[in-house]
Amino acid sequence: MESQTKLWISIEWLATAVLIIGVALTSWNVYPLNVYASTAGNALWLAIALHWKKRSLIVIQVFILGIYIMGMGKHLIEGV
């Protein structure tokens, strides 16, 4: 297996782990850390989707990231 493929497999597993952590933090109501973890995981998955040129993954990750970014902006502006 070439090193470039190994790198993307590692990024894929890292993204998955970060998203699982984000979901766990959400279930434990650890706000806003859950949003930051989930945003990071989705950003990594967007990078993977772009690398794979997988349009369905690109679309869902762009929408999810947009929602998280709007929520973080609201949190920062309102100080909730």
C-alpha positions, -999 to +999 in steps of 0.1 A: +000+000+000+014+034-009+021+060+017-005+084+003-032+058+006-021+050+042-023+087+050-059+090+038-069+058+057-054+073+088-073+106+083-105+086+077-101+068+111-092+100+129-123+118+115-144+089+126-130+089+161-134+127+164-171+124+153-177+096+178-163+118+205-185+147+193-216+125+195-206+112+229-201+148+242-236+157+228-252+128+246-235+139+278-246+175+271-211+189+271-217+222+253-200+238+234-172+213+233-195+188+215-200+213+187-163+220+183-154+182+182-182+175+157-171+204+135-136+192+134-147+156+126-170+169+098-142+191+084-119+161+082-147+141+065-152+169+040-114+167+032-118+130+026-149+134+005-131+160-016-102+136-020-125+108-030-145+132-053-176+117-037-204+143-043-229+129-019-204+131+010-193+166-001-229+179-001-238+165+033-205+176+049-208+212+035-244+215+049-234+200+083-204+223+086-225+253+077-250+245+104-222+240+130-204+272+120-237+292+122-243+277+157-208+285+168-211+321+155-244+325+174-227+311+205-198+336+201-220+366+194-247+360+220-224+344+246-249+317+253 
